[in-house]
Each structure stands twice: as C-alpha cells, then as structure tokens.
C-alpha cells in the first residue's frame, strides 16, 4: 500500500496520527539532518502499523517533509489501521 505522510521533525516526541491535507502526520524527535528524520519516520510508521521495519520503504521524499512510503502487508488491515490513525486528533 502506498502511503503519503507529512513529517514534523524535531518534535517533542515521536508520534503517528492525524491528517494534514490528506497525508498521515508523523512527528519525530530527530532533526532533519543527514536523513535522521527520514529514518525515524520509517521506524515510527512501522511501529504504528505493527510491521517489521523492513516492510516499510521510502519511495519518494528523502529530503522533504512530504514523503511517499510503501507498506507491505495485508491491504485490508493496513487500510483499517490508516483510517484509525488519520482520525486521531493530536
């Protein structure tokens, strides 16, 4: 499943949830330096979807707040979890 995310680097804590212009909001503690925020984004999304880190791949946006990820797993389960995460207000 392809997933659009909007990343907030340098946040107080890592967290996944909420909607930003149709994209899933991912807050990470890491700063946007040397790919640290992108790496932490992938780990945070993997935890939020209860997937191994190896099943979350960055497709586009390594140096951008807007990223496209590829999640591997049961499509129905992933979509159900995405709906839950998008509706959470943080």
Phi and psi restraints in degrees (value plus and minus 20) as a CYANA .aco file:
   2 UNK   PHI    -103.4   -63.4
   2 UNK   PSI     119.8   159.8
   3 UNK   PHI    -156.5  -116.5
   3 UNK   PSI     106.4   146.4
   4 UNK   PHI    -110.4   -70.4
   4 UNK   PSI     110.4   150.4
   5 UNK   PHI    -147.8  -107.8
   5 UNK   PSI     132.3   172.3
   6 UNK   PHI    -139.6   -99.6
   6 UNK   PSI     100.3   140.3
   7 UNK   PHI    -120.9   -80.9
   7 UNK   PSI     117.2   157.2
   8 UNK   PHI    -133.2   -93.2
   8 UNK   PSI      72.8   112.8
   9 UNK   PHI     -93.5   -53.5
   9 UNK   PSI     136.8   176.8
  10 UNK   PHI      52.9    92.9
  10 UNK   PSI       3.7    43.7
  11 UNK   PHI     -95.8   -55.8
  11 UNK   PSI     143.7   183.7
  12 UNK   PHI     -83.8   -43.8
  12 UNK   PSI     -54.7   -14.7
  13 UNK   PHI    -168.8  -128.8
  13 UNK   PSI     138.7   178.7
  14 UNK   PHI    -100.3   -60.3
  14 UNK   PSI     114.6   154.6
  15 UNK   PHI    -180.6  -140.6
  15 UNK   PSI     126.9   166.9
  16 UNK   PHI    -146.9  -106.9
  16 UNK   PSI     106.8   146.8
  17 UNK   PHI     134.0   174.0
  17 UNK   PSI     126.4   166.4
  18 UNK   PHI      86.5   126.5
  18 UNK   PSI     150.1   190.1
  19 UNK   PHI    -144.8  -104.8
  19 UNK   PSI     112.2   152.2
  20 UNK   PHI    -148.9  -108.9
  20 UNK   PSI      80.3   120.3
  21 UNK   PHI      33.6    73.6
  21 UNK   PSI      22.0    62.0
  22 UNK   PHI      67.9   107.9
  22 UNK   PSI     -22.8    17.2
  23 UNK   PHI    -127.3   -87.3
  23 UNK   PSI     129.3   169.3
  24 UNK   PHI     -92.6   -52.6
  24 UNK   PSI     111.7   151.7
  25 UNK   PHI    -105.5   -65.5
  25 UNK   PSI     110.8   150.8
  26 UNK   PHI    -146.5  -106.5
  26 UNK   PSI      98.7   138.7
  27 UNK   PHI    -121.8   -81.8
  27 UNK   PSI     112.2   152.2
  28 UNK   PHI    -151.4  -111.4
  28 UNK   PSI     128.8   168.8
  29 UNK   PHI     -93.1   -53.1
  29 UNK   PSI     -53.4   -13.4
  30 UNK   PHI     -82.3   -42.3
  30 UNK   PSI     125.6   165.6
  31 UNK   PHI    -101.9   -61.9
  31 UNK   PSI     140.7   180.7
  32 UNK   PHI    -100.6   -60.6
  32 UNK   PSI      46.9    86.9
  33 UNK   PHI    -151.3  -111.3
  33 UNK   PSI     105.4   145.4
  34 UNK   PHI      34.8    74.8
  34 UNK   PSI      13.3    53.3
  35 UNK   PHI      58.1    98.1
  35 UNK   PSI     -13.1    26.9
  36 UNK   PHI     -83.1   -43.1
  36 UNK   PSI     -61.3   -21.3
  37 UNK   PHI     -87.2   -47.2
  37 UNK   PSI     -58.1   -18.1
  38 UNK   PHI     -84.4   -44.4
  38 UNK   PSI     -64.3   -24.3
  39 UNK   PHI     -81.7   -41.7
  39 UNK   PSI     -63.6   -23.6
  40 UNK   PHI     -88.5   -48.5
  40 UNK   PSI     -52.0   -12.0
  41 UNK   PHI     -79.6   -39.6
  41 UNK   PSI     -67.7   -27.7
  42 UNK   PHI     -81.5   -41.5
  42 UNK   PSI     -61.7   -21.7
  43 UNK   PHI     -85.9   -45.9
  43 UNK   PSI     -62.1   -22.1
  44 UNK   PHI     -84.9   -44.9
  44 UNK   PSI     -61.5   -21.5
  45 UNK   PHI     -86.5   -46.5
  45 UNK   PSI     -60.6   -20.6
  46 UNK   PHI     -79.2   -39.2
  46 UNK   PSI     -64.9   -24.9
  47 UNK   PHI     -83.4   -43.4
  47 UNK   PSI     -63.0   -23.0
  48 UNK   PHI     -83.9   -43.9
  48 UNK   PSI     -53.4   -13.4
  49 UNK   PHI    -117.5   -77.5
  49 UNK   PSI     -15.0    25.0
  50 UNK   PHI      36.1    76.1
  50 UNK   PSI      29.7    69.7
  51 UNK   PHI    -140.6  -100.6
  51 UNK   PSI     132.9   172.9
  52 UNK   PHI     -84.9   -44.9
  52 UNK   PSI     127.4   167.4
  53 UNK   PHI     -75.6   -35.6
  53 UNK   PSI     -51.9   -11.9
  54 UNK   PHI     -88.2   -48.2
  54 UNK   PSI     -32.1     7.9
  55 UNK   PHI    -117.1   -77.1
  55 UNK   PSI     -11.2    28.8
  56 UNK   PHI    -143.1  -103.1
  56 UNK   PSI     100.1   140.1
  57 UNK   PHI    -145.2  -105.2
  57 UNK   PSI     118.5   158.5
  58 UNK   PHI    -101.3   -61.3
  58 UNK   PSI     101.5   141.5
  59 UNK   PHI    -116.1   -76.1
  59 UNK   PSI     -62.1   -22.1
  60 UNK   PHI    -172.4  -132.4
  60 UNK   PSI     122.7   162.7
  61 UNK   PHI      83.4   123.4
  61 UNK   PSI       9.3    49.3
  62 UNK   PHI     -72.1   -32.1
  62 UNK   PSI     -57.2   -17.2
  63 UNK   PHI    -130.9   -90.9
  63 UNK   PSI       5.6    45.6
  64 UNK   PHI    -149.7  -109.7
  64 UNK   PSI     136.9   176.9
  65 UNK   PHI     -92.1   -52.1
  65 UNK   PSI     -47.6    -7.6
  66 UNK   PHI    -112.6   -72.6
  66 UNK   PSI     101.8   141.8
  67 UNK   PHI    -149.9  -109.9
  67 UNK   PSI     135.5   175.5
  68 UNK   PHI    -137.7   -97.7
  68 UNK   PSI     105.0   145.0
  69 UNK   PHI    -135.5   -95.5
  69 UNK   PSI     134.1   174.1
  70 UNK   PHI    -134.0   -94.0
  70 UNK   PSI     100.6   140.6
  71 UNK   PHI    -126.6   -86.6
  71 UNK   PSI     112.5   152.5
  72 UNK   PHI    -125.7   -85.7
  72 UNK   PSI     109.5   149.5
  73 UNK   PHI     140.1   180.1
  73 UNK   PSI    -190.9  -150.9
  74 UNK   PHI     -87.2   -47.2
  74 UNK   PSI      97.4   137.4
  75 UNK   PHI     -76.2   -36.2
  75 UNK   PSI     -63.8   -23.8
  76 UNK   PHI     -85.0   -45.0
  76 UNK   PSI     -63.1   -23.1
  77 UNK   PHI     -84.8   -44.8
  77 UNK   PSI     -62.2   -22.2
  78 UNK   PHI     -84.1   -44.1
  78 UNK   PSI     -62.9   -22.9
  79 UNK   PHI     -86.2   -46.2
  79 UNK   PSI     -59.7   -19.7
  80 UNK   PHI     -82.6   -42.6
  80 UNK   PSI     -63.4   -23.4
  81 UNK   PHI     -87.0   -47.0
  81 UNK   PSI     -58.2   -18.2
  82 UNK   PHI     -80.8   -40.8
  82 UNK   PSI     -63.0   -23.0
  83 UNK   PHI     -80.8   -40.8
  83 UNK   PSI     -61.8   -21.8
  84 UNK   PHI     -81.4   -41.4
  84 UNK   PSI     -67.0   -27.0
  85 UNK   PHI     -87.3   -47.3
  85 UNK   PSI     -59.0   -19.0
  86 UNK   PHI     -85.8   -45.8
  86 UNK   PSI     -51.9   -11.9
  87 UNK   PHI    -102.9   -62.9
  87 UNK   PSI     -30.4     9.6
  88 UNK   PHI     -92.9   -52.9
  88 UNK   PSI     114.8   154.8
  89 UNK   PHI    -121.4   -81.4
  89 UNK   PSI     105.2   145.2
